[in-house]
Amino acid sequence: MSDSSTGGAGGAGGTGGACVPFEQFTHFGGLDWAQSEHQLVVVDPAGKIVLSLRFANDAPGWTLFRREVAAFGRLAVAIETNCGPAVERLLEAGLTVYPMNPKAATRYRDRKAPSGAKDDALDAWSFADALRTDGHGWRALLGQDPLTAELRLPCRDEVKLIEQRTALVHQLKSALYEYYPAALDAFDDWTGGGGEGPWRFVVAFPTPEELVKAGKRKWEKFLHAHKLYRPQTADRRLASFAGAASFAGAAGFASPNPAVTRAKSLLAVTTAKQLSLLQSQLDEYRRRIVKLFGDHPDHDCFGSLPGAGAKLAPRLLSELGSNREVFRSAEALQNYAGTSPVTKQSGRSRVVAVRRACNKTLRATIHLWADLSRKSCVWAEAYYQNKRAAGMAHAAALRCLGHRWAKILWKMWQTGTPYDEALHLKNQAEHGSWVIKLGARARFNPLTPTTLNTA
């Protein structure tokens, strides 16, 4: 994949677009998109501007766009994004779309205007001319099948909603810290991973005074009703509840200012209710994703990945898609996922840095997957520990492990076969992989895979 492009993995919902060999294009376009209107510039093979069109981002505007570009035989269009409504419209028009990395787009823009001048027509022209001269090394945006496109959107939106939930949890804990430390002391997990009990507790007992007034019987009833009563934590929680309204002690230290309590309790209850509502919608997203993932023909392949589980496997599948032409080599996938480093070398200077130009969603997903795979895959844990022993930080070791997993995933994806731990270790042994040398340290024999704790 060319570093000048954002990649050819398809937009968030891209399902169409023509696939034409680059040498067959007769014209090259650049689209500078915006929310209300777009600017299109088209050049011929000699670089002469043959069309400069500004049109509104509405139905009449796109009708005008299609009518104007119909005059050109084979048109390719460069645009500074790889997803969104503008990309969808271009694909629906049957055009070949070349997404541009924003950093590369800035460089092409500077090449046309070293003075720093900038306007929409200049941007569109610089994109079109860059595609004309350098596009032979770029990757066109390849469409995905409808099922993959439908799976990708809720997977990405689910991540955004989880980020919103995390922000609300921080806001809730910050409010409780100011007036209700007993609640924070009583519950450890406020993220919803153990259920909505802590949030509902704030709604049921919004202030320390109301909690103490309710009494032990109601406390125990609440804990039992929300499946929070555990023998190992019950006494500690009940003790925290009993001292909630005191102005001293580790569990207490309630705010002595009634104004603070009234104001912050209102905020805490509001935030807790928002969290409960958001969690109900996240549950709906999860049901939809599970359904779409189960219907996908690559379900068995991605579902077999150790540690991926019900959440990460659909995200990995949605980002790779089902079009095997998107990533023609394992290296292309590794670059797209950001697991491979970037080397900058000049003379005696050589710097190896983390790759920033990549699919951030896929990079985060592989990072989480690599960490979880260590619990169910012995060789992955051995590989990680070896990197840590070599002086690598936790994140760097996981990035190396994710890099190795990406190569395995690409081969599985290309052949459509589920992960087989025994086959993988057998191949490592045959090819003399250095991971096999960690076998004694990890206490597994690659030739007897039945001893492995496989997923």
N, C-alpha and C positions, 0 to 999 in steps of 0.2 A: 504494500500500500504506500502510495506516495505521501510524503510528509506535507505536501502542498494541498492535500485534500483532507476533508474530514472523514473520508472513508466511504466505501461503497456498500455498507451494510444495510442500506434501506432506511427510509425515514421512519418515524414513529408509527405511521400507518400507511406507508407507501406500498402500493400493490400493483403499480403499472409502470409505464415508461418503456420507450423503445430501446432496443439494444443494437446499436449500429456501430460497425468498425469505424474507428476515428478517421481513417483516410477517406471515408465515403461522405463525410460531412461537407456540405456546400456553403454553409454559413455558421457563424459562431455568435452567440448572444451572451450578454451579461445582464443580470437582473438585480437591481438594488431594491430590496423589498422594505416595506414599512407597514405600519398598521392601517393607515388610511389610503395610501396610494403607492404605486410602484413605478420605477423607471427602468425601461428596457432599451438597450443599445445592441444593434446587430451589425457585425462587420462581415465582409466577404473574405475569401482566402488571401487577398492582397492587403487586408487591414483597413480597407476603406469603409467608412460608416455608411450603411445603406438604410438604416432605420433608427430613429430616436423617438421613443414613444413613452409618454407619461400617461398612466391610466389609473382610474380609481379602483380600490380593492372592493368591488361589488360586482353584481351580476352583469350590468352593462359594461363595466370596465373590462372584465375578463372576456366578454363576447367580442369587444373591440380588439383585445389582444389576439384571440384566436383568428379573427378575420385578417389582421395585419400579418401574422406570421405564416398564414397559409400560402403567401406568395413565395416563400422560400422552400426549396426542395427538401434538403435534410438539414435540420437546425439542431445544434447542441447549445445548451444554456448552462452558464456557470452562475452559482448563487452562494452567498456566504452563510449557508446553513444546510443541514441535511434532514430537516423535518419541519413540520408546520404547514399551515394552510397554503402558503405560496408554493411549496414543493408539491403538495398534493395536486394543485391546479396544473402545474407544469407536467406532472406525470399523467394526469387525466387527458391532457392535450396531446399525448403520444410523443412528447419530446424526450430526448436523452438529457438527463440532468447530471451535472458535475458539481458536487458540493465542494466548497473551499474552506480551508481552515482560516479562522479570523486573522491569525497572525500572518499567514501567507497573503491574505487579501490586503492587509495593510501594507505589506512590502510591494505588492503590485501597484497599489494606489500611489505609493511614494515614488515608484519608478516613473509614473506618468506625470507627477507633479512634485518635483523635488522642493519646490517653494513651500509646500505644506498646504496649498490651496485644496479645497474640498467642496464638492457638491454632488448631488445624486447622479447627474449625467456623467460626470467624470468617473465616479465609482463604477457605474455600469459599463462604461467604455473600457476601463482598466481590466475589469473581469473578462469582458468579451475578448479583448486582445490577448490577455494572458492565456485564455483557453485556446485561442488560435495558434499561439506560438509554443506553448508548453503542455497543452492538453493531452498530447500523445502519451505522456507519462502519468496521467491521472487515472483514477478509477471512477467509472460512472456509477451513479446510484442505482443499485439493483433492487427491484421491487420484491416484496415478500407476499406469500400467499395470504388470503384473508384471515385464516385462523391465527397465523403467527402475528399478523398486524393487530388483531383484536386482543391477543394475549399480551403483547408488548405494552400497550397503553395502560391497562389496569395495573400491571406489574410496576411500571414507573410511577404511576399515581399513588400506589400503595406506599411506596418509599417516601413520597412527599408527605403523605398523611401521617406516617410514622414519625417523620421529622416534626410535624406540627404537634403531635402528641407529646414528643419529648420536650418541646418548648413549653407546652402547657404544664407538664409535670414540674419543670423547673420553676415556673411561675407559682404553682401551687405550693411547692416546698418553701419558696421564698416568703410567701405570705404566712405560712404556718410558723416559720422560724421567728417571725416578729411577735406572735401572740400565743402560739399553741405548740410549744416544743414537745409536749407530752405525746402528741399525735405522731410527730416524727420519730420519737423514741420507741413508740409501740410497733411501728411497721417499718420493715426494711425495704420492701419492693413497692415502689410507687409507679412503676412503668406500666402496670397492667398485666405483666407476665404471669403473676400469680392470681389474677382475677381483679375485679373492680372493688374488692372489699375496702381498701384504704380510702378510695374516693367516696364510697357510700358512707363510710364512717364520718367523714367531714360533713356530709349532708345531714346525717342523722344526729350528730352531736357537734354543731358548728362552733361552739365555744367551750373553753375549759369548765366554766361554771355550769353549763347545761349538761356536760358529761358527768360531773360529780353529782349533780342533782338527780340524774337518771338512776344511779345506783348500780350495785354489782349484778343484780339479777338481769337487768336490761343489757349490761355489758356482755354477760355470758350468752344471753339469747342472741345478741347481734353476732358474736363470734361464731356461734354454732350455725346460725342461718346463712352466713357467708363463707362457711367452711374455713374459718380462720382459727378455730380452736385446736391448738396443738399442745400436747403435754409438755413439750420442751420450751414453749414460749408463753403458755397461758398465764403462769404466775407473774412473769415479767410484765406482760401487757396489763394485767389487772392492777399491778402495783403502780404502773405509769398512769393508769386512769384515775386511781385513787388520789394521787398527788398532783393531778393536772392543774388544779386551781391555786396551788401554793406558789409563793414567791421565792422559794428557795429549794434547793435539791436538784439533782441531776435530771430527773424526769420532769420536774416542775418548771419553776422560773417563768411563770406566766406573766404577761405584760401587766403592770399595775395601772396602766392608763386605759380607762374604759373606752375612750374615743378610738384608740388604736385597735382595741378588740372588736368594736362594732364595725369599723371600716374594713379591717382585714378579714374578718369573718365573712363579710358580704362578698369580698373578692374570692376568698377560698371556696365558698359554696358555689359561686358562679363558675369558677374554673373546674371544680369537681364535676358539676353537671355537664359542662362542655366536654370533659374527658369521657364521661359515660356515653354521651351521644356520639362522639367521634369513634369510640371503640365499637359501638354497634355498627357503624358504617364500615369500619375496618373489617369486622367479621363478615359483612356482606361482600366486600372486596375479596376476602379470602375464599369464600364459597364460589364466587364467580371464577377466580383464578384456578381453583382446584378443578372446576368443571371444564374449563377450556384446556388446561394442561392434560387432563385425562382423555380428552377427545383428540389430542394432537398425535400424529403418527410417530413422532420421536419421543413419546412419553417414556417408553421402556428404557431407551438409551440414556436420557438425562436423569430419569428416576433411579438409575442404578449407581449414580455417583456417590461415593462414600462421604457422609457428612452434609451433603447438599440439602436433604430433607424436603419437606413439602413447601418451604418458602423459597429457598435458593434455587432449586432445580427449575421451577418455572421461569425465574428471572434469567438464568443462564440460557435456557432454550429460547426465550423471547428475544434476547439480544443477539444470539447467533442466527436464529431463524432456520428456515428449511432449505434455502437456496445455497447449495454447496459451491456455487461459482463465486460467492462473495469472498471467501477466504481460500485461496488456492494453495496455501502452504501454512504450516504451523506457525512460521515466523510472522506471517501476515496477521494471524489471530493474536499472537503475543504482542505485536506492535499496537494493534487496535485496542487491546485490553490494558495496555500500559504496563505490562509486567517486564518487558524487555527494556534495558537501560538505553540512554542516549550517550554516545561517546563524542566528545569534542576534542580534537587533536590538532595541534599546530606546532611544528618544530619539536622541541623537547617537552612541550606542555601537553598533557593528556588528562582530561577530566571526564569521569563517568558519572552521569547524573540520572535522576529519576525521570522517566518519560512523562511529560505533562500533556502533550497533545494526544489524547486518546479518548475512548468512550468512558467517561467517569462512572457511569452506572455499572458497566461491566467490570471495571477495575475494582470498585467497592465490593461487588458481588463475589468476585474471585478471591479477594482478600478475606472476606468472611468465610467463604467455603474452604479455603486453605487452612484456616485456623480450626474449623470444625472437623475437617478431615483427619486431623491428628488424633482425635479420640476414637476413630473407628478404622484407621488404616495404619498398620505398624510401620511400614516403610516411610510414610509421610512424617510420622513422629520422629523417626530416626534421622531423616533428612533435616528436619527443622532443628533438632538438638545438635546435629553436626554443625550447622550454620551458626548457631548460638555459641557453640564452643569455639568457633573460629573468630569470635568477637563481634558478630553481627548483632544489631539491635533487633527487638521483637518484630517490628514492622518490616525491616529489611529481610529477615529470615522468612517471614510469611510471603513477601514478594517473590523471593527465590522459589519457594515451594509452589506458589501460584503459577510462576513461569513454567515450572515442570508439569503442573497439572494441566495448563493450557495446551501444551503439546499433546498430552494424552487425550484430552478432550477433543482436540481437532481430529485426531485419528479415529476416535470413536464416532464422531459426528460424520466424518466422510464415509465411513463404512456402515454406519447405522447399527452398530453392535453395542450392547450393554457392556458396562465395565466388568471385567473378570480379573479379580486379584491374582488368581493362580496364573492366568495367562500373562499378565503384566510382569510378574516376578520371574516367570520362565523366560520371557524376552529379555529382561534385564540380565539374567544369568548368561544367556547365549551371547549377548553383545558386550559382556564384560563391564556392565555399568558399575561405577564406583559406589553406588548406593548399596550394592550387594555386600561390600566390605563392612558395612555397618551392621550386618546381620547379627554378629555375635553380641554387639552392644545392645541391639534391639531385641535380642532373644527370639529371632525367628530364623527358620531355614527356608530359603527360597525354593528349594526343591521339594519341600513338603508343605504346601500351602494350606493343608487342612488344619494346621496349627494356628492359622491366622484368625484374628478377630475381624472378620470382614463385615461390611455393611449390608 
